[in-house]
Amino acid sequence: MASYKSIQYNQIMVRNRLLLPISLLLLLFAMAACSPETSEKQPKYKLKPYAYGELSQITVVADKALWDTDLQDTFEYYFGSAYPLLPQPEPRYDMLYFTPEELLETPLRREQRIYVFTVNLANEKSPLTKMAKKDLPESKIKEALQKGHKTIFSHDKWATGQLLVYMLAKNPEELKKAIISDFPGIDKKIRAFEKDKVAAGVYFSGRNRHLEKKTESKFGIRLKVPDTYVLAIEDQNFLWLRDDKREDVTKGIMLYKLPYESKEQLSPQGAKAILEEAGKYISTNIPGSRMVINDKDLPLLSKQLQLNGIYALELRGIWEINNDFLGGPFVAYLLLNPKTNELILLNGFLFAPGKDKRRFMREVEHVLRTVELM
């Protein structure tokens, strides 16, 4: 005779066998609810890839028939102009070129960091014109047609971390005008967009807090000094910070201060004299050698600007060691500190024989442009 426990067990097993088909039916209904026809009605979330590309590299997209005209020459004249100011010319931007068809046929080509679209709105059959009309507000398209040309910026169309520059014009002639008139603004926008990428490389290993405190106490400024820099020379009114982690490249930052006495000190020639005065601290083993400015082979470029709210004179040129064979490019900022009535010179210079220098100069310039008065 079966026990109570065995009878109870058999009842449970029978009930489970009855429930199993019901469970299968529920699972089938759930799968049907997620069928392709139903799922298409639901929003699809797809993570965008991260954009890739080298620093100072842009991807130009233009219809082939348009690019094969003098428009290409106009574009390259501005975007491919020499980066200021290097001993051997290097272009401001490295350029990749695709037709719109080439761009759209390969997904990887749509994952670059910076795009410049040259759109001739008169060519309504162009995939580039169709894309611009789809991407941009109709009001912007009408404005470009009314004014002749217009440049519009956008972000992250195909990948995260993208800058897209739409140069719109009602015909090819107006497109050339857009390149000429809008290049300074586009250049400024691209440089600002790349600032974070430059900073990521410069401060990859952190910051040198010890040298930052030294610049604060000695010059009354805040400067974000990368951890790769070390103290090379220190004097009462002078610091030389040096980064020679790479055997083939040396980056230097010179800080020097002196009393402000006249406006002539803030002229290009006055600033040159201050640069060479500070250059006495930089020399080689050859007696009488020192850093000087070579403005005979290449000009000394200068302009006034506001640097983080500070009046500054920017200078770019070539330095060399007299009586020796060392030299390279530099960028310097001469600042006026109204609190102390002092001039502060920040000179970033590079020694990289046989190397492309644009990237390293951008890194040095980035550090100098972090300066703030305390």
C-alpha positions as CSV (number, residue, x, y, z in Angstrom):
1,M,0.0,0.0,0.0
2,A,1.4,3.4,-1.0
3,S,2.4,5.8,1.7
4,Y,1.0,9.3,2.0
5,K,4.3,10.8,1.0
6,S,4.5,8.8,-2.2
7,I,0.9,9.7,-3.2
8,Q,1.7,13.4,-2.6
9,Y,4.9,13.1,-4.7
10,N,3.0,11.5,-7.6
11,Q,0.3,14.2,-7.5
12,I,3.0,16.9,-7.7
13,M,4.7,15.2,-10.7
14,V,1.4,14.9,-12.6
15,R,0.6,18.6,-11.9
16,N,4.1,19.6,-13.2
17,R,3.6,17.6,-16.4
18,L,0.3,19.4,-17.0
19,L,2.0,22.8,-16.4
20,L,4.9,22.2,-18.7
21,P,3.0,22.5,-22.0
22,I,1.4,25.7,-20.6
23,S,4.9,27.1,-19.9
24,L,6.0,26.2,-23.4
25,L,3.0,28.0,-24.9
26,L,3.7,31.1,-22.8
27,L,7.4,31.0,-24.0
28,L,6.2,30.8,-27.6
29,F,3.9,33.7,-27.2
30,A,6.7,35.8,-25.7
31,M,9.0,34.9,-28.6
32,A,6.2,35.9,-31.0
33,A,5.9,39.2,-29.3
34,C,9.6,39.8,-30.1
35,S,9.3,38.8,-33.8
36,P,11.0,41.0,-36.4
37,E,7.7,42.6,-37.3
38,T,7.0,43.7,-33.7
39,S,10.6,44.6,-32.8
40,E,10.9,47.0,-35.8
41,K,8.2,49.1,-34.1
42,Q,10.4,49.4,-31.0
43,P,13.2,52.0,-30.8
44,K,16.6,50.5,-31.6
45,Y,19.6,51.8,-29.6
46,K,23.0,51.3,-31.1
47,L,26.1,52.7,-29.5
48,K,28.1,54.9,-31.9
49,P,31.8,54.0,-32.3
50,Y,34.4,56.4,-31.2
51,A,35.9,58.5,-34.0
52,Y,39.6,58.0,-34.8
53,G,42.2,60.0,-36.7
54,E,45.5,61.7,-36.2
55,L,46.0,65.2,-34.7
56,S,45.7,67.9,-37.4
57,Q,44.1,65.5,-39.9
58,I,40.9,66.4,-41.8
59,T,38.8,64.5,-44.2
60,V,37.6,66.5,-47.2
61,V,34.5,65.4,-49.0
62,A,33.6,66.9,-52.4
63,D,32.1,65.8,-55.7
64,K,34.8,64.6,-58.1
65,A,33.8,67.0,-60.9
66,L,34.0,69.9,-58.5
67,W,37.3,68.8,-56.8
68,D,39.1,68.4,-60.1
69,T,38.7,72.2,-60.7
70,D,40.6,75.1,-59.2
71,L,38.5,74.6,-56.1
72,Q,41.0,72.0,-55.0
73,D,43.8,74.5,-55.4
74,T,42.0,77.1,-53.3
75,F,41.2,74.6,-50.6
76,E,44.8,73.3,-50.4
77,Y,46.2,76.8,-50.4
78,Y,44.5,77.6,-47.1
79,F,44.1,74.3,-45.3
80,G,47.4,73.0,-46.5
81,S,49.3,76.2,-45.9
82,A,52.5,76.1,-43.8
83,Y,52.2,75.7,-40.0
84,P,53.7,78.9,-38.5
85,L,56.7,78.9,-38.0
86,L,58.9,75.9,-38.7
87,P,62.4,75.5,-40.2
88,Q,61.1,73.0,-42.8
89,P,57.6,73.7,-44.0
90,E,54.8,71.3,-42.7
91,P,51.2,71.8,-43.7
92,R,48.7,73.1,-41.2
93,Y,46.5,70.1,-41.8
94,D,47.1,66.7,-43.3
95,M,44.2,65.9,-45.7
96,L,42.3,62.8,-46.8
97,Y,39.9,63.2,-49.8
98,F,36.8,61.1,-50.6
99,T,34.0,61.6,-53.0
100,P,30.6,61.3,-51.3
101,E,30.1,57.9,-53.0
102,E,33.4,56.6,-51.6
103,L,32.6,58.0,-48.2
104,L,29.2,56.2,-48.0
105,E,30.3,52.9,-49.4
106,T,32.7,52.1,-46.5
107,P,31.6,52.4,-42.9
108,L,35.2,53.0,-41.6
109,R,35.5,56.1,-43.8
110,R,32.7,57.6,-41.8
111,E,34.4,57.2,-38.5
112,Q,37.1,59.9,-38.9
113,R,37.3,62.7,-36.4
114,I,37.1,65.8,-38.6
115,Y,35.2,66.2,-41.9
116,V,34.9,69.2,-44.2
117,F,32.1,68.9,-46.7
118,T,32.2,71.3,-49.7
119,V,28.6,71.4,-50.9
120,N,27.6,72.9,-54.2
121,L,23.8,73.3,-53.6
122,A,23.3,73.8,-57.3
123,N,24.0,70.1,-57.9
124,E,20.8,68.7,-56.5
125,K,21.6,65.2,-57.7
126,S,24.8,65.0,-55.6
127,P,24.7,62.7,-52.6
128,L,26.5,65.4,-50.7
129,T,23.8,68.0,-51.4
130,K,21.1,65.4,-50.4
131,M,23.0,64.6,-47.2
132,A,23.4,68.3,-46.3
133,K,19.6,68.9,-46.8
134,K,18.8,65.9,-44.7
135,D,21.3,66.8,-41.9
136,L,20.7,70.6,-41.6
137,P,17.7,72.8,-41.0
138,E,15.9,74.0,-44.1
139,S,16.4,77.6,-42.8
140,K,20.2,77.2,-43.0
141,I,20.0,75.9,-46.6
142,K,17.9,78.9,-47.6
143,E,20.2,81.3,-45.9
144,A,23.2,79.8,-47.8
145,L,21.3,80.2,-51.1
146,Q,20.3,83.8,-50.3
147,K,23.7,85.0,-49.0
148,G,25.7,82.9,-51.5
149,H,27.5,80.8,-49.0
150,K,27.4,79.7,-45.4
151,T,29.5,77.5,-43.1
152,I,27.8,75.4,-40.4
153,F,29.3,73.1,-37.7
154,S,27.9,69.9,-36.4
155,H,29.0,67.0,-34.2
156,D,28.9,63.2,-33.9
157,K,27.0,62.3,-37.1
158,W,28.4,58.7,-37.5
159,A,30.7,58.4,-34.4
160,T,31.3,60.0,-31.0
161,G,33.9,62.7,-31.0
162,Q,33.4,64.0,-34.5
163,L,33.4,67.6,-35.8
164,L,31.6,68.1,-39.1
165,V,32.1,71.3,-41.2
166,Y,29.5,72.0,-43.9
167,M,30.6,74.6,-46.4
168,L,27.4,75.4,-48.3
169,A,27.3,77.6,-51.5
170,K,24.9,78.2,-54.3
171,N,27.5,77.6,-56.9
172,P,31.2,76.7,-57.3
173,E,32.4,80.3,-57.4
174,E,30.6,81.1,-54.1
175,L,32.2,77.9,-52.6
176,K,35.6,79.3,-53.3
177,K,34.7,82.5,-51.7
178,A,33.5,80.5,-48.6
179,I,36.9,78.8,-48.4
180,I,38.7,82.2,-48.5
181,S,36.5,84.1,-46.1
182,D,35.6,81.3,-43.6
183,F,39.0,79.6,-43.3
184,P,40.1,81.6,-40.2
185,G,36.9,80.7,-38.3
186,I,37.1,77.1,-39.4
187,D,40.8,76.9,-38.3
188,K,39.9,78.3,-34.9
189,K,37.0,75.9,-34.5
190,I,39.2,72.9,-35.4
191,R,42.0,74.0,-33.0
192,A,39.5,74.4,-30.2
193,F,38.0,71.0,-31.0
194,E,41.4,69.3,-30.9
195,K,42.4,70.9,-27.6
196,D,41.3,67.9,-25.5
197,K,43.2,65.5,-27.7
198,V,46.4,67.6,-27.4
199,A,45.9,67.8,-23.6
200,A,45.4,64.0,-23.4
201,G,48.8,63.5,-24.9
202,V,50.6,66.3,-23.0
203,Y,49.3,65.2,-19.6
204,F,49.2,61.5,-20.2
205,S,51.5,60.8,-17.2
206,G,50.1,63.6,-15.0
207,R,51.4,67.0,-13.9
208,N,54.6,68.1,-12.1
209,R,53.1,69.8,-9.0
210,H,56.6,70.6,-7.7
211,L,57.4,72.7,-10.8
212,E,54.0,74.2,-10.8
213,K,54.5,75.5,-7.2
214,K,57.9,76.8,-8.2
215,T,56.5,78.9,-11.1
216,E,53.8,80.2,-8.7
217,S,56.2,81.4,-6.1
218,K,58.8,82.7,-8.5
219,F,56.6,84.4,-11.1
220,G,53.1,84.7,-9.6
221,I,51.5,82.6,-12.3
222,R,49.7,79.3,-12.6
223,L,51.0,77.0,-15.3
224,K,50.0,73.4,-15.9
225,V,53.4,71.7,-16.2
226,P,53.4,68.1,-17.6
227,D,55.0,65.4,-15.4
228,T,57.6,64.8,-18.1
229,Y,59.3,68.1,-17.5
230,V,62.3,68.5,-15.1
231,L,64.1,71.6,-13.8
232,A,67.2,72.2,-15.9
233,I,68.4,75.7,-14.8
234,E,67.1,78.1,-12.1
235,D,68.2,81.6,-11.3
236,Q,66.7,84.5,-9.5
237,N,64.4,85.6,-12.3
238,F,64.7,82.6,-14.6
239,L,63.6,79.0,-15.0
240,W,64.3,76.5,-17.7
241,L,62.0,73.5,-17.7
242,R,63.0,70.6,-20.0
243,D,61.3,67.5,-21.4
244,D,63.8,65.1,-23.0
245,K,62.0,61.8,-22.4
246,R,62.5,61.1,-26.0
247,E,66.1,60.7,-27.1
248,D,65.4,62.4,-30.5
249,V,63.2,65.4,-29.3
250,T,63.8,68.0,-26.6
251,K,61.1,70.4,-25.5
252,G,61.9,73.4,-23.4
253,I,60.0,76.1,-21.6
254,M,61.8,79.2,-20.5
255,L,60.4,81.6,-17.9
256,Y,61.9,85.0,-17.3
257,K,60.7,88.2,-15.6
258,L,61.8,91.8,-15.6
259,P,60.4,95.2,-14.6
260,Y,57.9,96.8,-17.0
261,E,59.4,100.2,-18.0
262,S,57.9,101.3,-21.4
263,K,55.6,100.3,-24.2
264,E,58.6,99.7,-26.4
265,Q,59.3,96.5,-24.4
266,L,56.0,95.1,-25.8
267,S,56.9,95.9,-29.4
268,P,58.2,93.0,-31.6
269,Q,61.8,94.4,-31.5
270,G,61.5,95.0,-27.7
271,A,60.2,91.5,-27.2
272,K,63.1,90.1,-29.4
273,A,65.6,91.9,-27.1
274,I,64.0,90.3,-24.0
275,L,64.1,86.9,-25.7
276,E,67.8,87.2,-26.4
277,E,68.4,88.6,-22.9
278,A,66.9,85.5,-21.4
279,G,68.8,83.4,-24.0
280,K,72.1,83.9,-22.2
281,Y,71.1,81.1,-19.9
282,I,70.9,78.6,-22.8
283,S,74.3,77.6,-24.1
284,T,76.5,74.6,-25.1
285,N,80.1,73.7,-24.2
286,I,81.5,76.1,-26.8
287,P,82.7,79.3,-25.1
288,G,80.6,82.3,-25.9
289,S,77.6,80.3,-27.2
290,R,74.1,81.4,-26.3
291,M,70.6,81.3,-27.6
292,V,69.7,84.0,-30.2
293,I,66.8,84.7,-32.5
294,N,67.4,84.1,-36.2
295,D,65.0,86.5,-38.0
296,K,67.2,86.7,-41.1
297,D,66.4,83.3,-42.6
298,L,62.8,83.3,-41.4
299,P,60.7,86.3,-40.2
300,L,59.8,86.9,-36.6
301,L,56.0,86.7,-36.5
302,S,54.1,88.6,-33.8
303,K,50.5,89.5,-32.8
304,Q,48.7,90.9,-29.8
305,L,46.1,88.8,-28.1
306,Q,44.3,88.1,-24.8
307,L,45.5,84.9,-23.2
308,N,43.1,83.8,-20.5
309,G,42.2,87.4,-19.8
310,I,45.9,88.5,-19.9
311,Y,47.3,91.0,-22.4
312,A,50.0,89.2,-24.3
313,L,52.3,89.6,-27.3
314,E,52.8,86.3,-29.2
315,L,56.0,85.7,-31.1
316,R,56.9,82.8,-33.4
317,G,60.2,82.3,-35.0
318,I,63.5,80.3,-35.1
319,W,66.1,80.2,-32.4
320,E,69.7,79.0,-32.7
321,I,72.9,78.8,-30.7
322,N,75.5,81.1,-32.0
323,N,78.9,79.5,-32.8
324,D,77.2,76.1,-32.9
325,F,74.8,74.1,-35.0
326,L,71.7,73.8,-32.8
327,G,68.4,75.4,-33.5
328,G,64.7,75.0,-34.0
329,P,61.3,76.7,-33.8
330,F,59.8,78.6,-30.8
331,V,56.6,80.2,-29.7
332,A,56.7,82.8,-26.9
333,Y,54.2,84.9,-25.0
334,L,55.3,88.2,-23.3
335,L,52.7,89.0,-20.6
336,L,52.1,92.1,-18.6
337,N,51.2,91.6,-14.9
338,P,49.5,94.8,-13.8
339,K,49.6,93.7,-10.1
340,T,53.4,93.6,-10.0
341,N,54.2,95.9,-12.9
342,E,56.4,93.1,-14.3
343,L,56.8,91.5,-17.7
344,I,56.8,87.7,-17.8
345,L,58.2,85.8,-20.7
346,L,57.2,82.3,-21.5
347,N,59.2,80.8,-24.3
348,G,58.5,77.3,-25.6
349,F,61.2,75.9,-27.9
350,L,62.0,72.7,-29.6
351,F,65.1,70.8,-30.7
352,A,64.1,67.9,-32.9
353,P,66.6,67.6,-35.8
354,G,65.3,65.6,-38.7
355,K,61.8,65.2,-37.2
356,D,58.4,66.6,-38.1
357,K,57.9,69.4,-35.6
358,R,54.3,70.5,-35.9
359,R,52.9,68.1,-33.3
360,F,55.5,68.8,-30.7
361,M,55.1,72.6,-31.2
362,R,51.4,72.2,-30.6
363,E,52.1,70.4,-27.4
364,V,54.5,73.1,-26.1
365,E,52.1,75.8,-27.1
366,H,49.3,74.1,-25.3
367,V,51.3,74.1,-22.0
368,L,52.1,77.8,-22.4
369,R,48.4,78.7,-23.1
370,T,47.4,77.3,-19.7
371,V,49.0,80.3,-18.0
372,E,47.0,82.4,-15.5
373,L,47.9,85.2,-13.2
374,M,47.5,84.5,-9.5
